[in-house]
Amino acid sequence: MRIIATIPHPKITISIFSMNNKYIVKFEAGLMEQVFKLAHEEVNGVEGIRKLVDEEFLKKVMECFNDMYLSFKDAKQRTLA
């Protein structure tokens, strides 16, 4: 798997990889990550992925990161306290 591009963002790291005829778009925030896989035929290369990762999509990604954080925090409080 090799990184082929990044998408700048002030709060998270967004990396685009290519492997086995798939693009892998990885979003990282601290210790959490979200990964989406797309067949090469689904999008028009990196530019197609940049269009896909629009403001509305990023809003949902950030909401998911928040939910992930809260779920993990709650689990730690229940089990490590």
PDB file as gemmi writes it, atoms N, CA and C in Angstrom:
CRYST1    1.000    1.000    1.000  90.00  90.00  90.00 P 1                      
ATOM      1  N   MET A   1       0.863  -1.165   0.000  1.00  0.00           N  
ATOM      2  CA  MET A   1       0.000   0.000   0.000  1.00  0.00           C  
ATOM      3  C   MET A   1       0.907   1.225   0.000  1.00  0.00           C  
ATOM      4  N   ARG A   2       0.577   2.171  -0.856  1.00  0.00           N  
ATOM      5  CA  ARG A   2       1.402   3.366  -0.907  1.00  0.00           C  
ATOM      6  C   ARG A   2       0.520   4.608  -0.872  1.00  0.00           C  
ATOM      7  N   ILE A   3       1.012   5.619  -0.184  1.00  0.00           N  
ATOM      8  CA  ILE A   3       0.267   6.871  -0.116  1.00  0.00           C  
ATOM      9  C   ILE A   3       0.459   7.613  -1.439  1.00  0.00           C  
ATOM     10  N   ILE A   4      -0.641   8.101  -1.990  1.00  0.00           N  
ATOM     11  CA  ILE A   4      -0.540   8.809  -3.261  1.00  0.00           C  
ATOM     12  C   ILE A   4      -0.917  10.279  -3.145  1.00  0.00           C  
ATOM     13  N   ALA A   5      -1.592  10.663  -2.058  1.00  0.00           N  
ATOM     14  CA  ALA A   5      -1.962  12.068  -1.877  1.00  0.00           C  
ATOM     15  C   ALA A   5      -2.449  12.296  -0.456  1.00  0.00           C  
ATOM     16  N   THR A   6      -2.507  13.554  -0.099  1.00  0.00           N  
ATOM     17  CA  THR A   6      -3.115  13.965   1.167  1.00  0.00           C  
ATOM     18  C   THR A   6      -4.088  15.103   0.865  1.00  0.00           C  
ATOM     19  N   ILE A   7      -5.028  15.283   1.757  1.00  0.00           N  
ATOM     20  CA  ILE A   7      -5.974  16.395   1.655  1.00  0.00           C  
ATOM     21  C   ILE A   7      -5.776  17.230   2.907  1.00  0.00           C  
ATOM     22  N   PRO A   8      -5.396  18.486   2.748  1.00  0.00           N  
ATOM     23  CA  PRO A   8      -5.157  19.317   3.937  1.00  0.00           C  
ATOM     24  C   PRO A   8      -6.431  19.564   4.733  1.00  0.00           C  
ATOM     25  N   HIS A   9      -6.289  19.530   6.045  1.00  0.00           N  
ATOM     26  CA  HIS A   9      -7.398  19.829   6.950  1.00  0.00           C  
ATOM     27  C   HIS A   9      -6.782  20.318   8.258  1.00  0.00           C  
ATOM     28  N   PRO A  10      -7.383  21.328   8.901  1.00  0.00           N  
ATOM     29  CA  PRO A  10      -6.768  21.887  10.114  1.00  0.00           C  
ATOM     30  C   PRO A  10      -6.825  20.985  11.352  1.00  0.00           C  
ATOM     31  N   LYS A  11      -7.747  20.030  11.396  1.00  0.00           N  
ATOM     32  CA  LYS A  11      -7.921  19.236  12.619  1.00  0.00           C  
ATOM     33  C   LYS A  11      -7.594  17.759  12.475  1.00  0.00           C  
ATOM     34  N   ILE A  12      -7.663  17.217  11.271  1.00  0.00           N  
ATOM     35  CA  ILE A  12      -7.440  15.783  11.078  1.00  0.00           C  
ATOM     36  C   ILE A  12      -6.468  15.560   9.919  1.00  0.00           C  
ATOM     37  N   THR A  13      -5.915  14.368   9.879  1.00  0.00           N  
ATOM     38  CA  THR A  13      -5.043  13.972   8.779  1.00  0.00           C  
ATOM     39  C   THR A  13      -5.866  13.147   7.799  1.00  0.00           C  
ATOM     40  N   ILE A  14      -5.801  13.512   6.529  1.00  0.00           N  
ATOM     41  CA  ILE A  14      -6.530  12.781   5.492  1.00  0.00           C  
ATOM     42  C   ILE A  14      -5.508  12.279   4.473  1.00  0.00           C  
ATOM     43  N   SER A  15      -5.406  10.961   4.349  1.00  0.00           N  
ATOM     44  CA  SER A  15      -4.446  10.335   3.444  1.00  0.00           C  
ATOM     45  C   SER A  15      -5.173   9.473   2.428  1.00  0.00           C  
ATOM     46  N   ILE A  16      -4.660   9.470   1.209  1.00  0.00           N  
ATOM     47  CA  ILE A  16      -5.221   8.636   0.150  1.00  0.00           C  
ATOM     48  C   ILE A  16      -4.155   7.629  -0.256  1.00  0.00           C  
ATOM     49  N   PHE A  17      -4.528   6.356  -0.222  1.00  0.00           N  
ATOM     50  CA  PHE A  17      -3.633   5.267  -0.590  1.00  0.00           C  
ATOM     51  C   PHE A  17      -4.184   4.553  -1.823  1.00  0.00           C  
ATOM     52  N   SER A  18      -3.318   3.822  -2.491  1.00  0.00           N  
ATOM     53  CA  SER A  18      -3.754   2.979  -3.599  1.00  0.00           C  
ATOM     54  C   SER A  18      -3.210   1.576  -3.359  1.00  0.00           C  
ATOM     55  N   MET A  19      -4.115   0.582  -3.492  1.00  0.00           N  
ATOM     56  CA  MET A  19      -3.709  -0.803  -3.280  1.00  0.00           C  
ATOM     57  C   MET A  19      -4.740  -1.731  -3.913  1.00  0.00           C  
ATOM     58  N   ASN A  20      -4.282  -2.682  -4.702  1.00  0.00           N  
ATOM     59  CA  ASN A  20      -5.142  -3.720  -5.279  1.00  0.00           C  
ATOM     60  C   ASN A  20      -6.378  -3.144  -5.978  1.00  0.00           C  
ATOM     61  N   ASN A  21      -6.172  -2.171  -6.848  1.00  0.00           N  
ATOM     62  CA  ASN A  21      -7.261  -1.545  -7.601  1.00  0.00           C  
ATOM     63  C   ASN A  21      -8.305  -0.867  -6.723  1.00  0.00           C  
ATOM     64  N   LYS A  22      -7.884  -0.450  -5.539  1.00  0.00           N  
ATOM     65  CA  LYS A  22      -8.767   0.284  -4.636  1.00  0.00           C  
ATOM     66  C   LYS A  22      -8.044   1.528  -4.142  1.00  0.00           C  
ATOM     67  N   TYR A  23      -8.833   2.562  -3.917  1.00  0.00           N  
ATOM     68  CA  TYR A  23      -8.342   3.721  -3.187  1.00  0.00           C  
ATOM     69  C   TYR A  23      -8.788   3.552  -1.751  1.00  0.00           C  
ATOM     70  N   ILE A  24      -7.909   3.863  -0.835  1.00  0.00           N  
ATOM     71  CA  ILE A  24      -8.218   3.813   0.583  1.00  0.00           C  
ATOM     72  C   ILE A  24      -8.063   5.237   1.107  1.00  0.00           C  
ATOM     73  N   VAL A  25      -9.141   5.776   1.640  1.00  0.00           N  
ATOM     74  CA  VAL A  25      -9.122   7.137   2.173  1.00  0.00           C  
ATOM     75  C   VAL A  25      -9.172   7.014   3.688  1.00  0.00           C  
ATOM     76  N   LYS A  26      -8.098   7.468   4.338  1.00  0.00           N  
ATOM     77  CA  LYS A  26      -7.989   7.314   5.789  1.00  0.00           C  
ATOM     78  C   LYS A  26      -8.028   8.680   6.458  1.00  0.00           C  
ATOM     79  N   PHE A  27      -8.903   8.782   7.453  1.00  0.00           N  
ATOM     80  CA  PHE A  27      -9.060   9.987   8.258  1.00  0.00           C  
ATOM     81  C   PHE A  27      -8.541   9.649   9.654  1.00  0.00           C  
ATOM     82  N   GLU A  28      -7.629  10.470  10.177  1.00  0.00           N  
ATOM     83  CA  GLU A  28      -7.047  10.217  11.495  1.00  0.00           C  
ATOM     84  C   GLU A  28      -7.230  11.432  12.396  1.00  0.00           C  
ATOM     85  N   ALA A  29      -7.674  11.165  13.617  1.00  0.00           N  
ATOM     86  CA  ALA A  29      -7.805  12.192  14.655  1.00  0.00           C  
ATOM     87  C   ALA A  29      -7.275  11.593  15.947  1.00  0.00           C  
ATOM     88  N   GLY A  30      -6.110  12.009  16.352  1.00  0.00           N  
ATOM     89  CA  GLY A  30      -5.509  11.432  17.554  1.00  0.00           C  
ATOM     90  C   GLY A  30      -5.300   9.942  17.381  1.00  0.00           C  
ATOM     91  N   LEU A  31      -5.854   9.148  18.308  1.00  0.00           N  
ATOM     92  CA  LEU A  31      -5.699   7.693  18.257  1.00  0.00           C  
ATOM     93  C   LEU A  31      -6.800   6.996  17.469  1.00  0.00           C  
ATOM     94  N   MET A  32      -7.723   7.783  16.903  1.00  0.00           N  
ATOM     95  CA  MET A  32      -8.852   7.196  16.170  1.00  0.00           C  
ATOM     96  C   MET A  32      -8.644   7.350  14.669  1.00  0.00           C  
ATOM     97  N   GLU A  33      -9.220   6.405  13.927  1.00  0.00           N  
ATOM     98  CA  GLU A  33      -9.187   6.538  12.474  1.00  0.00           C  
ATOM     99  C   GLU A  33     -10.447   5.946  11.862  1.00  0.00           C  
ATOM    100  N   GLN A  34     -10.773   6.477  10.696  1.00  0.00           N  
ATOM    101  CA  GLN A  34     -11.872   5.973   9.883  1.00  0.00           C  
ATOM    102  C   GLN A  34     -11.293   5.709   8.500  1.00  0.00           C  
ATOM    103  N   VAL A  35     -11.725   4.603   7.899  1.00  0.00           N  
ATOM    104  CA  VAL A  35     -11.197   4.221   6.590  1.00  0.00           C  
ATOM    105  C   VAL A  35     -12.351   3.914   5.653  1.00  0.00           C  
ATOM    106  N   PHE A  36     -12.241   4.446   4.442  1.00  0.00           N  
ATOM    107  CA  PHE A  36     -13.220   4.185   3.389  1.00  0.00           C  
ATOM    108  C   PHE A  36     -12.475   3.633   2.187  1.00  0.00           C  
ATOM    109  N   LYS A  37     -13.036   2.602   1.561  1.00  0.00           N  
ATOM    110  CA  LYS A  37     -12.413   1.986   0.390  1.00  0.00           C  
ATOM    111  C   LYS A  37     -13.303   2.201  -0.819  1.00  0.00           C  
ATOM    112  N   LEU A  38     -12.668   2.526  -1.941  1.00  0.00           N  
ATOM    113  CA  LEU A  38     -13.382   2.762  -3.192  1.00  0.00           C  
ATOM    114  C   LEU A  38     -12.655   2.044  -4.318  1.00  0.00           C  
ATOM    115  N   ALA A  39     -13.407   1.394  -5.181  1.00  0.00           N  
ATOM    116  CA  ALA A  39     -12.796   0.807  -6.375  1.00  0.00           C  
ATOM    117  C   ALA A  39     -12.302   1.939  -7.269  1.00  0.00           C  
ATOM    118  N   HIS A  40     -11.198   1.707  -7.955  1.00  0.00           N  
ATOM    119  CA  HIS A  40     -10.656   2.729  -8.854  1.00  0.00           C  
ATOM    120  C   HIS A  40     -11.704   3.222  -9.846  1.00  0.00           C  
ATOM    121  N   GLU A  41     -12.603   2.334 -10.276  1.00  0.00           N  
ATOM    122  CA  GLU A  41     -13.614   2.700 -11.264  1.00  0.00           C  
ATOM    123  C   GLU A  41     -14.706   3.616 -10.693  1.00  0.00           C  
ATOM    124  N   GLU A  42     -14.825   3.663  -9.364  1.00  0.00           N  
ATOM    125  CA  GLU A  42     -15.892   4.452  -8.730  1.00  0.00           C  
ATOM    126  C   GLU A  42     -15.649   5.948  -8.787  1.00  0.00           C  
ATOM    127  N   VAL A  43     -14.402   6.353  -8.824  1.00  0.00           N  
ATOM    128  CA  VAL A  43     -14.068   7.781  -8.796  1.00  0.00           C  
ATOM    129  C   VAL A  43     -13.044   8.088  -9.870  1.00  0.00           C  
ATOM    130  N   ASN A  44     -12.956   9.349 -10.193  1.00  0.00           N  
ATOM    131  CA  ASN A  44     -11.998   9.797 -11.200  1.00  0.00           C  
ATOM    132  C   ASN A  44     -10.675  10.164 -10.529  1.00  0.00           C  
ATOM    133  N   GLY A  45      -9.976   9.169 -10.034  1.00  0.00           N  
ATOM    134  CA  GLY A  45      -8.671   9.373  -9.420  1.00  0.00           C  
ATOM    135  C   GLY A  45      -8.723  10.231  -8.168  1.00  0.00           C  
ATOM    136  N   VAL A  46      -7.570  10.819  -7.860  1.00  0.00           N  
ATOM    137  CA  VAL A  46      -7.443  11.637  -6.656  1.00  0.00           C  
ATOM    138  C   VAL A  46      -8.383  12.837  -6.717  1.00  0.00           C  
ATOM    139  N   GLU A  47      -8.528  13.430  -7.883  1.00  0.00           N  
ATOM    140  CA  GLU A  47      -9.426  14.588  -8.000  1.00  0.00           C  
ATOM    141  C   GLU A  47     -10.873  14.197  -7.690  1.00  0.00           C  
ATOM    142  N   GLY A  48     -11.290  13.000  -8.107  1.00  0.00           N  
ATOM    143  CA  GLY A  48     -12.623  12.524  -7.774  1.00  0.00           C  
ATOM    144  C   GLY A  48     -12.801  12.331  -6.280  1.00  0.00           C  
ATOM    145  N   ILE A  49     -11.749  11.853  -5.617  1.00  0.00           N  
ATOM    146  CA  ILE A  49     -11.807  11.672  -4.160  1.00  0.00           C  
ATOM    147  C   ILE A  49     -11.870  13.022  -3.471  1.00  0.00           C  
ATOM    148  N   ARG A  50     -11.093  13.983  -3.962  1.00  0.00           N  
ATOM    149  CA  ARG A  50     -11.133  15.334  -3.370  1.00  0.00           C  
ATOM    150  C   ARG A  50     -12.538  15.928  -3.467  1.00  0.00           C  
ATOM    151  N   LYS A  51     -13.225  15.683  -4.569  1.00  0.00           N  
ATOM    152  CA  LYS A  51     -14.603  16.167  -4.721  1.00  0.00           C  
ATOM    153  C   LYS A  51     -15.548  15.434  -3.768  1.00  0.00           C  
ATOM    154  N   LEU A  52     -15.319  14.143  -3.592  1.00  0.00           N  
ATOM    155  CA  LEU A  52     -16.149  13.336  -2.688  1.00  0.00           C  
ATOM    156  C   LEU A  52     -16.029  13.815  -1.244  1.00  0.00           C  
ATOM    157  N   VAL A  53     -14.814  14.169  -0.851  1.00  0.00           N  
ATOM    158  CA  VAL A  53     -14.539  14.601   0.521  1.00  0.00           C  
ATOM    159  C   VAL A  53     -14.871  16.097   0.631  1.00  0.00           C  
ATOM    160  N   ASP A  54     -16.147  16.393   0.509  1.00  0.00           N  
ATOM    161  CA  ASP A  54     -16.592  17.781   0.555  1.00  0.00           C  
ATOM    162  C   ASP A  54     -16.938  18.189   1.990  1.00  0.00           C  
ATOM    163  N   GLU A  55     -17.404  19.410   2.154  1.00  0.00           N  
ATOM    164  CA  GLU A  55     -17.698  19.949   3.478  1.00  0.00           C  
ATOM    165  C   GLU A  55     -18.734  19.111   4.229  1.00  0.00           C  
ATOM    166  N   GLU A  56     -19.772  18.676   3.543  1.00  0.00           N  
ATOM    167  CA  GLU A  56     -20.823  17.875   4.188  1.00  0.00           C  
ATOM    168  C   GLU A  56     -20.280  16.511   4.645  1.00  0.00           C  
ATOM    169  N   PHE A  57     -19.475  15.867   3.786  1.00  0.00           N  
ATOM    170  CA  PHE A  57     -18.881  14.585   4.161  1.00  0.00           C  
ATOM    171  C   PHE A  57     -17.957  14.759   5.367  1.00  0.00           C  
ATOM    172  N   LEU A  58     -17.128  15.802   5.342  1.00  0.00           N  
ATOM    173  CA  LEU A  58     -16.211  16.044   6.459  1.00  0.00           C  
ATOM    174  C   LEU A  58     -16.961  16.332   7.751  1.00  0.00           C  
ATOM    175  N   LYS A  59     -18.097  16.995   7.651  1.00  0.00           N  
ATOM    176  CA  LYS A  59     -18.915  17.240   8.835  1.00  0.00           C  
ATOM    177  C   LYS A  59     -19.341  15.916   9.465  1.00  0.00           C  
ATOM    178  N   LYS A  60     -19.765  14.962   8.633  1.00  0.00           N  
ATOM    179  CA  LYS A  60     -20.183  13.642   9.136  1.00  0.00           C  
ATOM    180  C   LYS A  60     -18.996  12.874   9.724  1.00  0.00           C  
ATOM    181  N   VAL A  61     -17.833  12.980   9.084  1.00  0.00           N  
ATOM    182  CA  VAL A  61     -16.627  12.330   9.607  1.00  0.00           C  
ATOM    183  C   VAL A  61     -16.296  12.877  10.993  1.00  0.00           C  
ATOM    184  N   MET A  62     -16.364  14.191  11.151  1.00  0.00           N  
ATOM    185  CA  MET A  62     -16.060  14.803  12.445  1.00  0.00           C  
ATOM    186  C   MET A  62     -17.086  14.389  13.505  1.00  0.00           C  
ATOM    187  N   GLU A  63     -18.356  14.310  13.126  1.00  0.00           N  
ATOM    188  CA  GLU A  63     -19.387  13.835  14.066  1.00  0.00           C  
ATOM    189  C   GLU A  63     -19.106  12.401  14.495  1.00  0.00           C  
ATOM    190  N   CYS A  64     -18.684  11.580  13.554  1.00  0.00           N  
ATOM    191  CA  CYS A  64     -18.364  10.185  13.870  1.00  0.00           C  
ATOM    192  C   CYS A  64     -17.168  10.115  14.821  1.00  0.00           C  
ATOM    193  N   PHE A  65     -16.149  10.945  14.581  1.00  0.00           N  
ATOM    194  CA  PHE A  65     -15.005  10.977  15.495  1.00  0.00           C  
ATOM    195  C   PHE A  65     -15.466  11.361  16.898  1.00  0.00           C  
ATOM    196  N   ASN A  66     -16.350  12.318  17.004  1.00  0.00           N  
ATOM    197  CA  ASN A  66     -16.857  12.725  18.310  1.00  0.00           C  
ATOM    198  C   ASN A  66     -17.592  11.569  18.985  1.00  0.00           C  
ATOM    199  N   ASP A  67     -18.450  10.878  18.232  1.00  0.00           N  
ATOM    200  CA  ASP A  67     -19.168   9.717  18.779  1.00  0.00           C  
ATOM    201  C   ASP A  67     -18.192   8.621  19.215  1.00  0.00           C  
ATOM    202  N   MET A  68     -17.168   8.387  18.405  1.00  0.00           N  
ATOM    203  CA  MET A  68     -16.163   7.381  18.751  1.00  0.00           C  
ATOM    204  C   MET A  68     -15.468   7.750  20.058  1.00  0.00           C  
ATOM    205  N   TYR A  69     -15.084   9.010  20.175  1.00  0.00           N  
ATOM    206  CA  TYR A  69     -14.401   9.479  21.378  1.00  0.00           C  
ATOM    207  C   TYR A  69     -15.276   9.284  22.614  1.00  0.00           C  
ATOM    208  N   LEU A  70     -16.541   9.695  22.513  1.00  0.00           N  
ATOM    209  CA  LEU A  70     -17.450   9.575  23.658  1.00  0.00           C  
ATOM    210  C   LEU A  70     -17.706   8.118  24.031  1.00  0.00           C  
ATOM    211  N   SER A  71     -17.855   7.259  23.046  1.00  0.00           N  
ATOM    212  CA  SER A  71     -18.063   5.827  23.310  1.00  0.00           C  
ATOM    213  C   SER A  71     -16.862   5.222  24.021  1.00  0.00           C  
ATOM    214  N   PHE A  72     -15.680   5.558  23.552  1.00  0.00           N  
ATOM    215  CA  PHE A  72     -14.466   5.015  24.151  1.00  0.00           C  
ATOM    216  C   PHE A  72     -14.276   5.558  25.563  1.00  0.00           C  
ATOM    217  N   LYS A  73     -14.536   6.845  25.737  1.00  0.00           N  
ATOM    218  CA  LYS A  73     -14.428   7.463  27.063  1.00  0.00           C  
ATOM    219  C   LYS A  73     -15.381   6.788  28.047  1.00  0.00           C  
ATOM    220  N   ASP A  74     -16.627   6.563  27.617  1.00  0.00           N  
ATOM    221  CA  ASP A  74     -17.611   5.892  28.480  1.00  0.00           C  
ATOM    222  C   ASP A  74     -17.169   4.473  28.824  1.00  0.00           C  
ATOM    223  N   ALA A  75     -16.661   3.754  27.850  1.00  0.00           N  
ATOM    224  CA  ALA A  75     -16.209   2.373  28.083  1.00  0.00           C  
ATOM    225  C   ALA A  75     -15.057   2.348  29.070  1.00  0.00           C  
ATOM    226  N   LYS A  76     -14.127   3.282  28.948  1.00  0.00           N  
ATOM    227  CA  LYS A  76     -13.003   3.342  29.879  1.00  0.00           C  
ATOM    228  C   LYS A  76     -13.483   3.654  31.293  1.00  0.00           C  
ATOM    229  N   GLN A  77     -14.447   4.572  31.413  1.00  0.00           N  
ATOM    230  CA  GLN A  77     -14.958   4.918  32.749  1.00  0.00           C  
ATOM    231  C   GLN A  77     -15.664   3.726  33.390  1.00  0.00           C  
ATOM    232  N   ARG A  78     -16.377   2.940  32.594  1.00  0.00           N  
ATOM    233  CA  ARG A  78     -17.101   1.771  33.132  1.00  0.00           C  
ATOM    234  C   ARG A  78     -16.135   0.661  33.548  1.00  0.00           C  
ATOM    235  N   THR A  79     -15.104   0.465  32.787  1.00  0.00           N  
ATOM    236  CA  THR A  79     -14.265  -0.721  32.999  1.00  0.00           C  
ATOM    237  C   THR A  79     -12.955  -0.441  33.732  1.00  0.00           C  
ATOM    238  N   LEU A  80     -12.491   0.790  33.714  1.00  0.00           N  
ATOM    239  CA  LEU A  80     -11.201   1.084  34.347  1.00  0.00           C  
ATOM    240  C   LEU A  80     -11.348   1.816  35.679  1.00  0.00           C  
ATOM    241  N   ALA A  81     -12.561   2.134  36.052  1.00  0.00           N  
ATOM    242  CA  ALA A  81     -12.760   2.870  37.319  1.00  0.00           C  
ATOM    243  C   ALA A  81     -12.787   1.946  38.494  1.00  0.00           C  
TER     244      ALA A  81                                                      
END                                                                             
